[in-house]
Amino acid sequence: MSTLAVILLYDGFDLIDAGGPYEVLLTASRLQERDGLAPQFEVMLATPRGGDVTAYGGMTLTRLADSDLVEACDVLLVPGTIDVACALGDTLLVSTVERLAAASSLTASVCTGAFLLARAGLLDDAPATTHWEDLADLASCGEVGSVVGGVRWVDTGSVLTSGGLTSGIHLALHLVARLASVDLAQRTARQLDMDWSPDPAR
């Protein structure tokens, strides 16, 4: 049975925060299909109410799934944004994160997506990380247990956060290792022509 991963998009999200993990999960599944196996991951890009979104820098994505129609998923991934205050002020976005996280086995964020997880109440009393420039702000927001610097991701079991931008690729490879195998994660990293370690501090 495949793992349904929903990447929640919204206006102003950082493209690499979503596109990096998207490519990782698709590549892992493609390698499995090469081996004659069923693909591990089904990846869905969704937005609140299914509307088009424009990433930071102006790229517009269309024909996206309506997150209101997602009743449950295995992995929810929330990318970050340059304008954290705007994202946190979007009550529909925050409530969508809350609802989908409650219906997900695992919830993960990339970069400043951690602030959305914190606002949704997912990081109370839990360690988390984000982009190195934003660690102090995350620590002072009053919605996170503790902040961890110097790592690419933090895995608390049901909630995962990652550092800035390309750290999301490392987090996604960690998800491949956790949900499939370390071997598949390493093969996927090789296919993407990047160095990856199961150790989040490397």
C-alpha positions as CSV (number, residue, x, y, z in Angstrom):
1,M,0.0,0.0,0.0
2,S,1.4,3.4,-1.0
3,T,2.2,6.2,1.3
4,L,0.1,9.3,0.6
5,A,2.2,12.5,1.1
6,V,0.3,15.8,0.8
7,I,2.4,18.9,0.3
8,L,0.4,21.9,1.3
9,L,1.0,25.0,-0.8
10,Y,0.0,28.6,-0.2
11,D,0.8,32.0,-1.7
12,G,4.4,33.0,-1.0
13,F,5.7,29.6,-0.2
14,D,9.4,28.9,-1.1
15,L,9.5,26.7,-4.2
16,I,12.5,24.6,-3.2
17,D,10.9,23.8,0.1
18,A,8.1,22.0,-1.7
19,G,9.9,21.1,-4.9
20,G,12.9,19.4,-3.2
21,P,10.8,16.9,-1.2
22,Y,8.5,16.4,-4.1
23,E,11.4,15.3,-6.3
24,V,12.8,13.1,-3.6
25,L,9.6,11.2,-3.1
26,L,8.9,10.8,-6.8
27,T,12.5,9.7,-7.4
28,A,12.3,7.1,-4.7
29,S,9.1,5.7,-6.2
30,R,10.6,5.7,-9.7
31,L,13.6,3.6,-8.4
32,Q,11.2,1.1,-6.9
33,E,9.3,0.8,-10.1
34,R,12.6,0.1,-11.9
35,D,13.0,-2.8,-9.5
36,G,9.6,-4.1,-10.4
37,L,8.1,-3.0,-7.1
38,A,5.1,-0.9,-6.3
39,P,6.0,2.7,-5.7
40,Q,6.2,3.7,-2.1
41,F,4.8,7.2,-2.4
42,E,1.8,8.9,-3.9
43,V,2.5,12.7,-3.8
44,M,-0.3,15.2,-3.9
45,L,0.1,19.0,-4.1
46,A,-2.9,20.7,-2.4
47,T,-4.0,24.2,-1.4
48,P,-6.7,25.4,0.9
49,R,-9.9,25.2,-1.3
50,G,-7.9,24.1,-4.3
51,G,-7.0,27.5,-5.6
52,D,-4.0,28.4,-7.7
53,V,-1.0,29.7,-5.7
54,T,2.0,31.8,-6.5
55,A,5.4,30.9,-5.0
56,Y,7.9,33.5,-3.8
57,G,9.4,35.0,-6.9
58,G,6.2,34.8,-9.0
59,M,5.9,31.2,-10.3
60,T,2.2,30.2,-10.3
61,L,1.0,26.6,-9.8
62,T,-2.4,25.6,-11.1
63,R,-4.7,22.6,-11.1
64,L,-3.9,21.7,-7.5
65,A,-5.9,19.4,-5.3
66,D,-8.4,20.9,-2.8
67,S,-7.1,20.2,0.7
68,D,-10.7,20.2,2.0
69,L,-11.2,16.9,0.1
70,V,-8.3,15.2,1.9
71,E,-9.8,13.1,4.7
72,A,-6.5,11.5,5.8
73,C,-2.9,11.2,4.7
74,D,0.2,9.5,5.8
75,V,2.5,12.5,5.6
76,L,1.7,16.2,5.6
77,L,4.5,18.4,4.5
78,V,4.4,22.2,5.0
79,P,6.9,24.4,3.2
80,G,8.3,27.6,4.5
81,T,8.0,31.2,3.3
82,I,9.9,34.5,3.3
83,D,6.9,36.3,4.8
84,V,6.2,34.4,7.9
85,A,3.9,37.1,9.4
86,C,1.7,36.9,6.4
87,A,1.4,33.1,6.5
88,L,0.6,33.2,10.2
89,G,-2.0,35.8,9.6
90,D,-3.8,33.5,7.1
91,T,-6.4,31.9,9.4
92,L,-7.6,29.5,6.6
93,L,-4.0,28.3,6.1
94,V,-3.4,27.8,9.8
95,S,-6.7,25.9,10.3
96,T,-5.9,23.8,7.2
97,V,-2.6,22.8,8.8
98,E,-4.4,22.0,12.0
99,R,-7.0,19.8,10.3
100,L,-4.6,18.0,8.0
101,A,-2.1,17.4,10.8
102,A,-4.9,15.8,12.9
103,A,-5.6,13.5,10.0
104,S,-1.9,12.6,9.2
105,S,0.3,10.0,10.7
106,L,3.4,12.3,10.2
107,T,3.6,16.0,9.9
108,A,6.7,17.7,8.6
109,S,7.8,21.2,7.9
110,V,10.6,22.7,5.8
111,C,12.4,25.9,6.9
112,T,10.0,28.5,8.3
113,G,7.1,26.1,7.8
114,A,8.0,25.3,11.5
115,F,6.2,28.6,12.5
116,L,3.0,27.3,10.9
117,L,3.4,24.0,12.8
118,A,4.0,25.9,16.0
119,R,0.9,28.2,15.5
120,A,-1.1,25.0,14.9
121,G,-0.1,23.7,18.3
122,L,2.1,20.9,17.0
123,L,5.3,21.9,18.6
124,D,4.2,22.5,22.2
125,D,6.8,21.0,24.5
126,A,8.7,19.6,21.5
127,P,12.1,20.3,20.0
128,A,12.1,21.8,16.5
129,T,14.4,23.5,14.0
130,T,14.1,26.0,11.2
131,H,16.3,28.2,9.0
132,W,19.4,29.3,11.0
133,E,18.4,33.0,10.6
134,D,15.0,32.3,12.2
135,L,16.0,30.1,15.2
136,A,15.8,33.0,17.7
137,D,12.4,34.1,16.5
138,L,11.1,30.5,16.7
139,A,12.5,30.2,20.2
140,S,10.8,33.4,21.3
141,C,7.4,32.7,19.7
142,G,6.2,30.9,22.8
143,E,4.7,28.0,20.8
144,V,7.6,25.5,20.8
145,G,9.2,23.4,23.5
146,S,12.9,24.0,22.4
147,V,14.8,25.0,19.4
148,V,17.7,23.0,18.0
149,G,20.4,24.5,15.8
150,G,23.1,22.9,13.7
151,V,21.0,20.1,12.4
152,R,19.2,19.5,9.1
153,W,16.1,18.0,10.7
154,V,14.6,17.1,14.0
155,D,12.4,14.0,14.3
156,T,10.2,13.7,17.3
157,G,8.2,10.7,16.1
158,S,5.0,12.1,14.7
159,V,6.3,15.7,13.9
160,L,9.4,16.5,12.0
161,T,11.0,19.9,11.3
162,S,13.9,20.8,9.0
163,G,16.4,23.6,8.6
164,G,16.5,26.1,5.7
165,L,15.6,25.4,2.1
166,T,17.7,22.4,0.9
167,S,17.5,20.9,4.3
168,G,14.0,19.9,3.2
169,I,15.6,17.5,0.7
170,H,17.6,15.9,3.4
171,L,14.4,15.6,5.5
172,A,12.6,14.0,2.7
173,L,15.4,11.5,2.2
174,H,15.1,10.8,6.0
175,L,11.4,10.1,5.4
176,V,12.3,7.7,2.6
177,A,14.7,5.9,5.0
178,R,12.1,5.8,7.8
179,L,9.1,4.7,5.7
180,A,10.9,2.5,3.2
181,S,14.6,1.8,3.8
182,V,18.0,3.5,4.3
183,D,19.1,1.8,1.1
184,L,16.4,3.3,-0.9
185,A,17.2,6.7,0.6
186,Q,20.8,6.4,-0.3
187,R,20.0,5.3,-3.8
188,T,17.6,8.2,-4.2
189,A,20.3,10.6,-3.0
190,R,22.7,9.1,-5.5
191,Q,20.1,9.5,-8.3
192,L,19.7,13.1,-7.3
193,D,23.5,13.5,-7.3
194,M,23.7,14.8,-3.8
195,D,25.5,13.8,-0.6
196,W,23.1,12.6,2.2
197,S,23.7,11.1,5.6
198,P,21.2,9.4,8.0
199,D,22.8,11.6,10.6
200,P,20.9,15.0,10.8
201,A,23.9,16.8,12.1
202,R,26.0,16.0,9.0
